Amino acid sequence: MKRRAILAFMLDRPGVLNKVSMLIRKKMYNVDTLTVCSSRKAGVSRMTITLREDDEAKVQQVIKQLEKFTEVVSVKELDTDHSYWREVAVVKLEVPASHLESFHGRYNFEVLEQKSADIHILQVAGSTRRIDSFLDEVGQEHVIEIARTGVTALEK
Amino acid sequence: MTGKHLLLRALKDKGVKYIFGYTGGAIMPIFDEMDKMGAFRFVMSRHEQGAAFMSQGISRASLSTGNPQIGVCMTTSGPGAMNLATGLADAYMDSVPMLAVTGQVATGVIATDAFQESDVVGVMMPICKQTYMPLAADEVEATVHEAFYVANTGRGGPILIDIPKDVQNSQVADDYQFEAKSYRPNLPGFYYHPTPEREPLQRAIDLINRSERPVMFCGHGVVNSNAGKTLLKFAEKVNIPIASTMHGLSAIPADHPLHLGMMGMHGTVEANRAISEADLLISFGMRFDDRVTGKLNEYAQNADVIHVEIDASEIDKNVATSVAINADVYRTLHVLAGDPMLTYKPRRRWFEKIEGFRQVMAEDLRQEIETGVGDDGKLLMKTIVHQLSELTDGQDLIVPDVGQHQMMAARFYNFQTENSWFASGGAGTMGASLPMAIGVKLARPDERVWSISGDGGFQMNAQELGTIMEQQLDVKIIILNNGYLGMVRQWQTLFFDGRYAGTPMQSPDFGLMAQAYGLPYRKVETLEDVIPALQQAIEHKGAIVLEFVCDPSEVILPMIPAGGGFEDMIVKRPGQQTPETSNSDGEKS
């Protein structure tokens, strides 16, 4: 199914995030990630929602439902060609340091801490697919723990 | 000044006259202040749900008057607030603007599971248009003003304000200022489009001019924007028949030659068949819910759809539109009614066809109404509603409950007064009628109000007889008692092989109940007594309870089974093969 991203700006009032998550549950939308941060404008939150949906009408329905919130400032869909979708993963890996060497230059990661000869904590940034492919190449079996932020997106 | 005073000052500024509710620990300060101010008529319900429906009654009935009001109810925290939930969910489904004010435990004990603490905002958020919890006295007044603005802007809906007890009692700073007249809420992205854009309007006009078999839909939005007369003007100008949703009833005179009556599950044959064969549907202020469309993939397959609707999220939600007009129904109709490019077409063949549909059940219904009793000699609801309609010239205000009798009232009352039908539709809340009728009567005191319930629904909020007694309200109360939950029984007859699980019901002596509340009562068991009893109710000054003993096997037809398409429409009673053998009802119990 096609991955879609919806960017919503909402007044930062009590309960807005709760309303968004309730809407997702109530309408049974198939949401992958939901990230929230403050925006450049004081009192306005920035929310990025990614979901898997092929049906155009259903995506429009999500947007229209969000536009009904009294706290709404604006809502739009971001298409992949005209926006950047990025996330960050913090990963605890059990691999020999030499194994990691081969990924330098090919992936955008930073070693935050080397806890022992073969335990590393890494920060990897990039598109969801890029992070997935990094983890696949390193080997999922080496991952001890992982924390991913979920997608945030910006229009070009 | 205190939070409680500012709350009431704001309500007064917004023109609120009545407050419905029930006091308790967390709302006492506001009630006390209300008593001191003496600016409102307080109506004590006997259950908080009653207060919510009374508020709905005010909002629904007053919108067509020169003084539209938003109904306000007020309850305490915890169970007091929770008991409002059904009434608020009902208002949300039916786009009714109203305001619920609930007391909350003090901010210092919120989240400690204090006595009568419930997460009211959390519970009400998905069933209200907006919820608020002001945390300081200086937020209260602006919150109330914003609440009124939101409730009434675009599609109406219920608002809840949950006020902690300490916020009610706390003082604002000496330099507190609030200008009600110049206040504008700061909601930068919350707006709606009242005026239709020209481009879709032009495409709509082209489709209308080209269409051979169009049907116009009159939805709740026509009532809510007071557009009944404008709709008729437009329909007459282009000569297009009109089908109503249940909520659209009473927007136009029910017996207008262009009116096909109600559409949908229990709609008329002529409305539903016309929709099936239409090449164009022009729908005003409605949301194509499942009771209207039946099976979606079989719905109006050959028709283009023009959808005029104030709430953008309703457009293309259930039915794909050819032309979407996201605008106020009245303003759109006003433009259309005056548009010189629209042409009158005789549509003779279309109207002949529709007349044929009209005849499918006309004779059966006429005979049933005339016979007036079922096989067991008990009264038919449709006859009672028909007689009521005749005696009142279709002029009165009708507040049905939910169920079979509601569909009978929808189909057989000949509505002549604009905005005279007040029904729980989307939520279908049994027990809505009696309290809603109280609000309707207070909003329109000079008009006659009938609360019509079944024996089941009546007992769901029968405690509001106490409110009617105390407030000395002239509400005519009809109980159509068939000893069953009639609508469910009808489904059991048709789809559950006549097994009546959970539907037979023993009722109390309604006469003794009426007597307990000091209300006159009359039990009607014969056809001869129907008219005299209704006449007595009309002549009696004050509330009266009429109980009609009805035939449990009566069914409301036609019926499109839930999940079925228009082709599955049932037009004959169970066991009835032809009109000639229509005295057998195939009852299995």
Chai-1 contact restraints between the chains, C-beta under 6 A:
chainA,res_idxA,chainB,res_idxB,connection_type,confidence,min_distance_angstrom,max_distance_angstrom,comment,restraint_id
A,M22,B,P126,contact,1.0,0.0,6.0,A-B,restraint_1
A,K26,B,P126,contact,1.0,0.0,6.0,A-B,restraint_2
A,A57,B,D316,contact,1.0,0.0,6.0,A-B,restraint_3
A,K64,B,A312,contact,1.0,0.0,6.0,A-B,restraint_4
A,K64,B,S313,contact,1.0,0.0,6.0,A-B,restraint_5
A,Q65,B,S313,contact,1.0,0.0,6.0,A-B,restraint_6
A,K68,B,S313,contact,1.0,0.0,6.0,A-B,restraint_7
A,T70,B,Q130,contact,1.0,0.0,6.0,A-B,restraint_8
A,T70,B,V150,contact,1.0,0.0,6.0,A-B,restraint_9
A,T70,B,L187,contact,1.0,0.0,6.0,A-B,restraint_10
A,T70,B,F190,contact,1.0,0.0,6.0,A-B,restraint_11
A,V72,B,G189,contact,1.0,0.0,6.0,A-B,restraint_12
A,V73,B,P188,contact,1.0,0.0,6.0,A-B,restraint_13
A,V73,B,G189,contact,1.0,0.0,6.0,A-B,restraint_14
A,S74,B,G189,contact,1.0,0.0,6.0,A-B,restraint_15
